[in-house]
Amino acid sequence: MQARRHWIRRGNAPGNGGLDFTLLGFGSAPIGNLFRAISDDDAHAVLEAAWAGGVRYFDTAPLYGLGLSETRLNRFLRGKPREDYVLSTKVGRLFRATTPDKRDGFGKWFDVPSRNEVYDYGHDAVFRSVEFSLERLGIDRIDILYAHDLDLFNHGTQAALDARLAEFMAGGYRALVRLRDEGVIRAFGAGVNEWEPCAWMMERGDFDIFLLAGEYSLLRTEALAGFMNPAAARGVGVVVGGPYNSGILATGPRPGAQYRYEDAPDWAMQRAGRLQAICAAHGVRLVDAAFQFCARHPAVVSVIPGGQTLFEMESNLAAVAAAIPPALWDDMKAEGLIPADAPV
């Protein structure tokens, strides 16, 4: 599978070390029993199918399944040569044990540990979070750490987000710089659901990479000028999460189609229908065009759709290899569905 090297920067200049990402990565929220429970064996089978298909970048987080995603990766990664893959996880939440009736995540995470999440973007919390993640993962080093969910989607108001950003820049950011400078991690950044905090942080710190979920896709291109292009100009890598916007760009605008983990609104259904019609006219699956659109921006080092079943994993592997006729992009631009200057 095609690999892309992202050079680690020091002082906003290219460094002499790099990380090799496969263009298709594995977003591991679904194997944390997102929206439905799957067995350990089924999760393991999906991960092994990804590996067999050439995937070598795996992203996880303590949040995913309240620790379950990391522990399932433990079984999978055991025995895999450590130099053969790139692994990222996240900081920004710590957990407290609780009783099953009081755990967080009801309706989102199923059959998971009984935990309450506590936001903490402080200096010491980063080190505690890394220790817990290393234990759950069963490995001795993590390549990339992302500060998780510094966005309005999670914190609710701009004032609350501003307070968390200030907390992070005064504390957690310094811890991440130290971990990178000491060689404990190879790179750091932030994993968020909105592009504006990414642009804000990129202007104020020496970040290597950002994981942006659901904000650069065939449905959502507002990030192009405000973040994606500036990131490419600065040599900052971008991992695109949620390239199918929680499912609608994989399933098409059918009844029950999901957008951002909820039933898709009318505008998304209508836009996806127009995109699907163009794809059909060119004999291309909508999901293939959705993946390839994200992958073609020069800032993007990997695209990480989730996969909870072998069928979904096989579909992702097909998408990364799909051939897209240039005329398809021309038609999408002509109809105003993607920006005229979108790199395709």
N, C-alpha and C positions, 0 to 999 in steps of 0.2 A: 504494500500500500504506500502511496505517496507520503513522504515525510517533509515537514517544513522545519527548518532550524530557526529558532528565535534566539538572538544574541542577548545575553544579559548585560545590561548597561551599568556603568559606574559613573556617577557624576554627569548623567545625561549624555554619555558618550558610549559607543559600542565597546563591550568588554571582550575578553579573549576566551570566554567559555560560552557554551550554548546548550540548549535543550532541544532535542529532536522530537517534534510532535507528529503523530500520524494525523492526516487531514480529518479522518473520522476518529473522534474520541468517544469515550463512554461516560455519559452522565448517569450517576448511580442513584439518584433519588428514587427511581421506580423499584429498585431492588431493596429499598427500605420499606417496602409494603405501602407505597403511595397509592391511596384510594382503594386498594384491595390487597389482601394477604396472599403471598405466594410462598411456597415451601423453600427451605434452604437448598434442596436439590434443584428445584426449578431455577432459582436465582443463579446457582453455580453453573447450570447448563447454559444460561444466557451469556454469562461471563466467558465461559470456555468457547462459545461460538464466536464471540467478539475476538478473542485471542486468535482463534483459528483463522479468522478472516483478516488478520493483520493489525487489529487495533492494539496500540501500545500506549495510549494516553487514557488514564482513568481519573475521573474527578469525583470526589465524595465530600461529605461534610458531617460533622457531629449531628446536625439537625435531622438528616435524612433517616427516618425511622427511629429517631431519638437514640442513635448509636448503632442501629441494626445494619445499616449500609456498610459502615466501617468494619463491623465484625464479620459480615459476609465476605467482604474483600479479603479479610485475614485468611480464610480458608482457601480462597482462589489464588492469592499471591504466594502462598507458601510453596516453596520449591521453584518459583519462577526466578530466573537470574535477575538480581536487582538492577543491573545496568541495562536491562532489556526494555524497561518501561518507564514512563514518566507518571508521577502520582501527585495529585493536589488534594488538599483538604482545606478546611476553613476555621477561622477563629471569630470570636464575637459573642459566642454563647457558651455558658457552662450549665451543667445539669445538677439538679437536686433529686435524690430518690424520693418517691412518694408512693401512695397507695394506688392501685389500679383505677379506682373511681375518680381520682383527682389528677390524673396525668394530663399532659397537654396533647393536642393534636387529634382529638376525637373528630371523626369524619374525614380526616386527611391521612393519618397513619393508622394502620390496622395491625393488631397482634404484635405490638412493639413493647419495649421496656417501659416501666412506669416511671416517668421522669417529668419534672417541670423545668422548662428552659429559663435561664436568667441571662439577659443581655449584659455583657461586660466587655467593653472595648479598651480596657485599661492595660497598662504595661505588664503587670504581673499576671493578668488573666490570660494573656497570649501564651506565656510559658506553661501555665497550668493546662490550657487547652491542648497545646502540643503534646504534653506528657500523656494526657488521657487518650488522644488520638493515636499516638504511637502504640499504646497498650492495646487499644481495640484493634488496630490494624496488624499488630504483630510484626512490625518491621522496625528497622533502626534509623531510617531517615525518610523525610518527606521532601519532595523537590520544590513544591510551590505551596505557599500559604496565601489564602485570600481572606480579607476582612469581609465577613458575610452580612449581606442584607442591610447595608447602609443606604436606605432608600425610603421614600414616602410610603411605598406599598406595605412595609413592615412597621414603620414608626408613626404613621398616621397623620402627623402635622409637620409643617416646615420647621416650626420651633423645636419640636422633639427631635427631628432629624438633625437640625443644626447643632443641638446639644450633643448628640451621639457622634457627629463628625468631629466636633471640638474635642470630645473625650478621646476619640481614636487618634487624632493627629498629635495630641499632647502625650498619649500613653502608648497605645498599641502600635502606632506607626514606628515609634522609636524602638520598640522591642523587635519589630520585623526587620528594621534596618540592621540592628545588632545581630540578629540570627543570620541574615544574609552575609554581613561583613565577616562573621566568624565561620562561614561555610557550613553552618548547620542546615540551611536551606539554600536552594539555588536561586530562587526568585520569589517575589511577593507582589501582591496587588489587592484587588477587591473584587468580590463576586456579588453583583447587585442586579436588580430588576429594572433599573432606569438609567438612561445614559447621562443625565445631568450631574448626578453625584460623581460619576466617573470623570467627567470633564473637570469638575471642581477639584477633585483630588489630584488629577494629572497636572493641574496648574500649580499645585502647592507641595508636591512631593516627588521623590525619585522612585516612581513605580515602574516595575518591569512589565506588568501584564494585567489585564482586566478580564473578568468573565462577565459578559453582559448577556442576560437571559431575556429572551422574548422581545427585545427592542430593536434588533436589526434582522428583518425578515422580509419576505414578499408582502406581508401585511403591514409592517411597521418599518418605515425608512427614515423617520425623523432624525435618527442618530447620525445619519450619513455626514452632514456638514458640521454638526456640532461636536461630534466625538470621533467617529470612525476615521474620517480623513485627517484630523489633527493627530490621532494616535499613530497612523501610518507615517506621517511626516516626522514624528518624534522618535520613531523606531520602537514604540510601545506595542507589544503584542496584544491581540484580542482573541479570546476564546468565545465563540458564540454558543450560548445555551438556548434551549427552547426554540430551535429554528422552525418548528412546526406550530408555534404558538399554542402549545398544550394539546395539539391534535388536529385542529381544523385543516392545516395544510398537509396533513398526512391522510386524513379520511375524506377531505372535501366537505362541502357545506351540506352534509346530510343531517337529518333530525338527530338531536343529541350531540352534535359536534361541539367540541370544547375549545374555549379560548380563555387563556389565563386561568385554567382550573375551574371554569364555570361554563354554563351553556353559552354558546357564542351569541353575541348581540347581532342585531339585524345588519349593521354596517359591515361586520366581519363576514357574515354569511354572503352578503351581496358581493363584496370584493373578492372573496374566495371563489365564488361562482364565476366571476369574470376571468379570474386567473386560470381556473380550471378549464374554461372554454378555450382559451388560447393554447393551453397545454394540449388539450385534446386535438385541436386543429393541427398540431405539429407531431402528434403521436408520442407525447411525452407524459409521464406520470406527474401530477402536481407535486408529489412529495420529492421527486427527483429535482425538479426545478427549484423547489424551496431550499433543498440542501445546497445545490450548486450556486444559487444566488448568494447565500451567506459565504460560501467558501471562496468566492472569487474576489472579495475585497482584499487589497494588499496587506492590511493590518492583521487579517485573520490567520492564526496559526493552527486552529483546530475548530471543528464544529461538533458539538456533543449532544445529539438527540438522546433521549432516554430510550431504554428498551426493557420491557418487562416480560416479553415472550420471545420464543425463537423466531416466530413470524416477524415480529417487529425488528429484531436484530438482522434478519436476512434482508428485510426491506431497506434498512439503513446501509447495509453493505452494498446493495444494488444501487442506492442513491449516490454513493461516493464514486461509483464507476460509470454513472450514466453519461451519455453523450447528449448535449443540448445544442440544437441547431441555432446559430446566431440569429436567425430570423425570428425565433421565439422571443428573444430579448427585445428585438426591434419592435415587435408588435406590442409588447407590454409597455415599452416606452411611448409608443405612438398613442396608446390609449390612456396614458397618464397614470398607469398602475405602478410604475417604478420611476424614479427620477431619471431625467435625460442623461445626467452625468454619473449614474450608478455604474461602478466598474463591474462589467460582466464578461 
